[in-house]
């Protein structure tokens, strides 16, 4: 059994016979990528591959809420929606 005398360099990896690579844990942590995250893989030029974390459904939903929250400020007079609720649900609401 031959052993490689080539020293491993921190932050480098090798493509396996199955075209797989192992990514450095610190690089994953620095990028905010965790086990189970989905990644988009794109070639951005010769010798360069870019991995981008794909947002989860929950993150996408939250982004929509944050983008639209407050979009209707000023459309209704102050107290108008509370009045509608009282009319709909009764005076004890």
TILUM-872188 format. One line per field, with one value per atom (N, C-alpha, C, CB): atom name; x, y negated, z negated; residue in one letter. Coordinates in steps of 0.1 Angstrom, whole numbers, plus 5000, padded with zeros to 4 digits. Glycine has a CB too. Example, Ala and Ser with C-alpha at 12.3 -4.5 7.8 and 13.67 -1.06 7.14 Angstrom:
2
at	[N; CA; C; CB; N; CA; C; CB]
x	[5132; 5123; 5132; 5113; 5128; 5137; 5129; 5141]
y	[5057; 5045; 5033; 5045; 5022; 5011; 5000; 5006]
z	[4922; 4922; 4922; 4910; 4929; 4929; 4921; 4943]
aa	[A; A; A; A; S; S; S; S]
! end
This chain:
93
at	[N; CA; C; CB; N; CA; C; CB; N; CA; C; CB; N; CA; C; CB; N; CA; C; CB; N; CA; C; CB; N; CA; C; CB; N; CA; C; CB; N; CA; C; CB; N; CA; C; CB; N; CA; C; CB; N; CA; C; CB; N; CA; C; CB; N; CA; C; CB; N; CA; C; CB; N; CA; C; CB; N; CA; C; CB; N; CA; C; CB; N; CA; C; CB; N; CA; C; CB; N; CA; C; CB; N; CA; C; CB; N; CA; C; CB; N; CA; C; CB; N; CA; C; CB; N; CA; C; CB; N; CA; C; CB; N; CA; C; CB; N; CA; C; CB; N; CA; C; CB; N; CA; C; CB; N; CA; C; CB; N; CA; C; CB; N; CA; C; CB; N; CA; C; CB; N; CA; C; CB; N; CA; C; CB; N; CA; C; CB; N; CA; C; CB; N; CA; C; CB; N; CA; C; CB; N; CA; C; CB; N; CA; C; CB; N; CA; C; CB; N; CA; C; CB; N; CA; C; CB; N; CA; C; CB; N; CA; C; CB; N; CA; C; CB; N; CA; C; CB; N; CA; C; CB; N; CA; C; CB; N; CA; C; CB; N; CA; C; CB; N; CA; C; CB; N; CA; C; CB; N; CA; C; CB; N; CA; C; CB; N; CA; C; CB; N; CA; C; CB; N; CA; C; CB; N; CA; C; CB; N; CA; C; CB; N; CA; C; CB; N; CA; C; CB; N; CA; C; CB; N; CA; C; CB; N; CA; C; CB; N; CA; C; CB; N; CA; C; CB; N; CA; C; CB; N; CA; C; CB; N; CA; C; CB; N; CA; C; CB; N; CA; C; CB; N; CA; C; CB; N; CA; C; CB; N; CA; C; CB; N; CA; C; CB; N; CA; C; CB; N; CA; C; CB; N; CA; C; CB; N; CA; C; CB; N; CA; C; CB; N; CA; C; CB; N; CA; C; CB; N; CA; C; CB; N; CA; C; CB; N; CA; C; CB; N; CA; C; CB; N; CA; C; CB; N; CA; C; CB; N; CA; C; CB]
x	[5008; 5000; 5009; 4990; 5008; 5016; 5009; 5018; 5017; 5012; 5017; 5016; 5009; 5013; 5022; 5000; 5033; 5043; 5040; 5057; 5030; 5026; 5018; 5018; 5023; 5016; 5003; 5026; 4993; 4980; 4982; 4969; 4976; 4977; 4963; 4980; 4963; 4951; 4942; 4953; 4929; 4920; 4920; 4924; 4928; 4928; 4922; 4942; 4916; 4910; 4913; 4894; 4909; 4912; 4899; 4923; 4897; 4885; 4888; 4883; 4878; 4879; 4876; 4870; 4878; 4875; 4860; 4879; 4852; 4837; 4833; 4830; 4843; 4841; 4835; 4831; 4839; 4834; 4846; 4829; 4842; 4852; 4847; 4854; 4857; 4854; 4858; 4862; 4849; 4851; 4856; 4838; 4865; 4871; 4860; 4882; 4860; 4850; 4850; 4852; 4862; 4863; 4857; 4877; 4859; 4854; 4838; 4859; 4833; 4818; 4813; 4815; 4819; 4815; 4816; 4824; 4827; 4828; 4817; 4842; 4813; 4803; 4788; 4804; 4787; 4774; 4767; 4766; 4774; 4768; 4768; 4775; 4757; 4756; 4752; 4746; 4754; 4749; 4734; 4752; 4730; 4717; 4713; 4708; 4721; 4719; 4720; 4728; 4712; 4713; 4722; 4699; 4730; 4739; 4737; 4754; 4738; 4737; 4752; 4730; 4755; 4768; 4769; 4773; 4778; 4779; 4794; 4772; 4797; 4811; 4811; 4815; 4820; 4821; 4832; 4822; 4839; 4850; 4859; 4858; 4869; 4878; 4885; 4889; 4884; 4890; 4883; 4904; 4871; 4865; 4850; 4865; 4847; 4833; 4829; 4833; 4816; 4810; 4799; 4805; 4799; 4789; 4781; 4794; 4768; 4759; 4748; 4753; 4746; 4736; 4722; 4737; 4713; 4700; 4691; 4694; 4684; 4676; 4665; 4670; 4662; 4651; 4637; 4652; 4627; 4613; 4610; 4603; 4613; 4610; 4617; 4614; 4630; 4637; 4631; 4652; 4626; 4620; 4607; 4617; 4599; 4586; 4589; 4579; 4599; 4602; 4606; 4613; 4614; 4618; 4606; 4628; 4596; 4584; 4577; 4575; 4575; 4568; 4576; 4567; 4589; 4597; 4596; 4612; 4596; 4596; 4582; 4599; 4571; 4558; 4552; 4549; 4558; 4553; 4553; 4561; 4542; 4542; 4539; 4554; 4537; 4535; 4522; 4535; 4512; 4499; 4498; 4488; 4509; 4508; 4501; 4522; 4492; 4485; 4473; 4495; 4471; 4459; 4446; 4460; 4446; 4434; 4437; 4431; 4426; 4427; 4430; 4413; 4437; 4440; 4427; 4447; 4427; 4416; 4405; 4409; 4406; 4396; 4396; 4400; 4407; 4407; 4402; 4421; 4405; 4399; 4384; 4405; 4379; 4365; 4358; 4361; 4364; 4359; 4359; 4368; 4369; 4370; 4359; 4384; 4357; 4346; 4332; 4346; 4330; 4318; 4316; 4317; 4327; 4326; 4325; 4338; 4332; 4333; 4325; 4348; 4319; 4311; 4318; 4307; 4311; 4316; 4326; 4305; 4326; 4335; 4349; 4329; 4351; 4365; 4375; 4364]
y	[5012; 5000; 4988; 5000; 4979; 4967; 4956; 4963; 4948; 4937; 4924; 4937; 4914; 4902; 4894; 4893; 4889; 4881; 4867; 4884; 4864; 4850; 4845; 4848; 4834; 4828; 4821; 4818; 4823; 4816; 4801; 4823; 4793; 4778; 4774; 4770; 4766; 4762; 4754; 4753; 4758; 4751; 4757; 4737; 4767; 4773; 4787; 4774; 4791; 4805; 4811; 4804; 4823; 4830; 4836; 4841; 4836; 4842; 4857; 4837; 4865; 4880; 4886; 4886; 4899; 4906; 4905; 4921; 4903; 4901; 4887; 4908; 4878; 4864; 4857; 4861; 4862; 4857; 4849; 4868; 4839; 4831; 4830; 4817; 4828; 4826; 4811; 4835; 4804; 4789; 4787; 4781; 4778; 4775; 4769; 4764; 4775; 4771; 4756; 4779; 4751; 4736; 4728; 4732; 4732; 4724; 4725; 4730; 4737; 4738; 4729; 4753; 4730; 4721; 4707; 4724; 4702; 4688; 4684; 4686; 4693; 4690; 4691; 4699; 4696; 4698; 4710; 4686; 4720; 4732; 4743; 4736; 4750; 4760; 4773; 4756; 4785; 4797; 4797; 4809; 4802; 4802; 4791; 4802; 4780; 4769; 4773; 4757; 4768; 4770; 4760; 4771; 4764; 4755; 4755; 4759; 4743; 4742; 4742; 4728; 4750; 4752; 4746; 4767; 4736; 4730; 4728; 4716; 4731; 4728; 4713; 4737; 4706; 4691; 4688; 4683; 4699; 4697; 4709; 4684; 4710; 4721; 4722; 4720; 4734; 4736; 4730; 4731; 4724; 4718; 4723; 4703; 4728; 4732; 4724; 4748; 4719; 4711; 4719; 4698; 4720; 4727; 4716; 4737; 4716; 4706; 4713; 4696; 4710; 4716; 4712; 4712; 4721; 4719; 4716; 4731; 4705; 4702; 4713; 4688; 4716; 4725; 4719; 4730; 4727; 4722; 4712; 4733; 4715; 4706; 4692; 4712; 4692; 4680; 4672; 4683; 4678; 4671; 4665; 4681; 4673; 4668; 4655; 4678; 4656; 4645; 4633; 4649; 4635; 4624; 4617; 4629; 4624; 4618; 4610; 4629; 4615; 4608; 4595; 4617; 4596; 4584; 4574; 4588; 4578; 4569; 4562; 4576; 4568; 4563; 4557; 4573; 4560; 4555; 4539; 4560; 4533; 4519; 4512; 4514; 4520; 4514; 4507; 4526; 4509; 4503; 4492; 4513; 4488; 4478; 4465; 4474; 4460; 4448; 4450; 4439; 4462; 4465; 4463; 4479; 4468; 4468; 4457; 4482; 4451; 4441; 4449; 4433; 4443; 4449; 4454; 4440; 4467; 4473; 4479; 4463; 4477; 4482; 4497; 4477; 4504; 4518; 4524; 4524; 4517; 4522; 4521; 4514; 4510; 4508; 4519; 4494; 4522; 4533; 4546; 4535; 4549; 4561; 4562; 4563; 4550; 4550; 4552; 4536; 4546; 4548; 4563; 4539; 4569; 4583; 4593; 4586; 4590; 4600; 4596; 4601; 4585; 4581; 4571; 4593; 4564; 4554; 4559; 4547; 4572; 4577; 4579; 4590; 4578; 4580; 4570; 4581]
z	[5000; 5000; 5000; 4988; 5010; 5011; 5003; 5026; 4997; 4990; 4997; 4975; 4997; 5003; 4995; 5007; 5001; 4993; 4995; 4998; 5003; 5005; 4993; 5018; 4987; 4975; 4979; 4968; 4971; 4974; 4970; 4966; 4978; 4976; 4970; 4988; 4959; 4953; 4963; 4941; 4964; 4973; 4988; 4974; 4990; 5003; 5002; 5009; 5013; 5014; 5027; 5011; 5029; 5041; 5046; 5039; 5059; 5065; 5066; 5080; 5060; 5060; 5073; 5049; 5074; 5087; 5090; 5085; 5080; 5081; 5083; 5069; 5086; 5087; 5075; 5099; 5063; 5050; 5044; 5041; 5036; 5029; 5014; 5035; 5005; 4991; 4989; 4981; 4982; 4980; 4966; 4982; 4964; 4951; 4942; 4953; 4930; 4920; 4917; 4907; 4916; 4912; 4924; 4910; 4936; 4947; 4947; 4961; 4944; 4943; 4931; 4940; 4920; 4909; 4912; 4896; 4918; 4922; 4932; 4928; 4940; 4950; 4945; 4963; 4932; 4926; 4932; 4928; 4937; 4943; 4933; 4956; 4931; 4921; 4927; 4910; 4920; 4925; 4929; 4915; 4940; 4944; 4954; 4933; 4954; 4963; 4977; 4960; 4986; 5000; 5006; 5007; 5016; 5022; 5037; 5019; 5043; 5058; 5063; 5063; 5073; 5078; 5092; 5078; 5094; 5107; 5111; 5107; 5123; 5128; 5132; 5140; 5127; 5131; 5140; 5118; 5145; 5154; 5153; 5151; 5162; 5161; 5147; 5172; 5141; 5128; 5116; 5129; 5118; 5107; 5106; 5109; 5094; 5091; 5079; 5088; 5079; 5069; 5062; 5074; 5049; 5041; 5034; 5031; 5036; 5029; 5022; 5040; 5009; 5001; 5006; 4986; 5008; 5013; 5000; 5021; 5000; 4988; 4986; 4989; 4974; 4971; 4974; 4956; 4974; 4976; 4965; 4976; 4953; 4942; 4944; 4928; 4948; 4950; 4961; 4953; 4972; 4983; 4978; 4995; 4970; 4965; 4957; 4957; 4948; 4939; 4947; 4929; 4958; 4966; 4973; 4977; 4977; 4983; 4972; 4988; 4960; 4949; 4946; 4937; 4945; 4942; 4953; 4939; 4965; 4976; 4978; 4989; 4973; 4975; 4962; 4980; 4951; 4938; 4938; 4926; 4935; 4934; 4947; 4929; 4958; 4971; 4972; 4982; 4963; 4964; 4953; 4962; 4946; 4936; 4942; 4931; 4935; 4939; 4948; 4946; 4952; 4961; 4953; 4967; 4940; 4932; 4921; 4926; 4917; 4906; 4893; 4904; 4883; 4871; 4864; 4861; 4860; 4853; 4862; 4844; 4875; 4884; 4884; 4898; 4884; 4885; 4871; 4887; 4860; 4847; 4847; 4836; 4853; 4854; 4863; 4860; 4874; 4882; 4874; 4895; 4867; 4859; 4848; 4852; 4842; 4831; 4838; 4824; 4849; 4856; 4861; 4869; 4864; 4869; 4857; 4877; 4847; 4836; 4824; 4831; 4823; 4812; 4803; 4804; 4794; 4785; 4775; 4779; 4772; 4761; 4766; 4756; 4779; 4785; 4780; 4799]
aa	[X; X; X; X; X; X; X; X; X; X; X; X; X; X; X; X; X; X; X; X; X; X; X; X; X; X; X; X; X; X; X; X; X; X; X; X; X; X; X; X; X; X; X; X; X; X; X; X; X; X; X; X; X; X; X; X; X; X; X; X; X; X; X; X; X; X; X; X; X; X; X; X; X; X; X; X; X; X; X; X; X; X; X; X; X; X; X; X; X; X; X; X; X; X; X; X; X; X; X; X; X; X; X; X; X; X; X; X; X; X; X; X; X; X; X; X; X; X; X; X; X; X; X; X; X; X; X; X; X; X; X; X; X; X; X; X; X; X; X; X; X; X; X; X; X; X; X; X; X; X; X; X; X; X; X; X; X; X; X; X; X; X; X; X; X; X; X; X; X; X; X; X; X; X; X; X; X; X; X; X; X; X; X; X; X; X; X; X; X; X; X; X; X; X; X; X; X; X; X; X; X; X; X; X; X; X; X; X; X; X; X; X; X; X; X; X; X; X; X; X; X; X; X; X; X; X; X; X; X; X; X; X; X; X; X; X; X; X; X; X; X; X; X; X; X; X; X; X; X; X; X; X; X; X; X; X; X; X; X; X; X; X; X; X; X; X; X; X; X; X; X; X; X; X; X; X; X; X; X; X; X; X; X; X; X; X; X; X; X; X; X; X; X; X; X; X; X; X; X; X; X; X; X; X; X; X; X; X; X; X; X; X; X; X; X; X; X; X; X; X; X; X; X; X; X; X; X; X; X; X; X; X; X; X; X; X; X; X; X; X; X; X; X; X; X; X; X; X; X; X; X; X; X; X; X; X; X; X; X; X; X; X; X; X; X; X; X; X; X; X; X; X]
! end
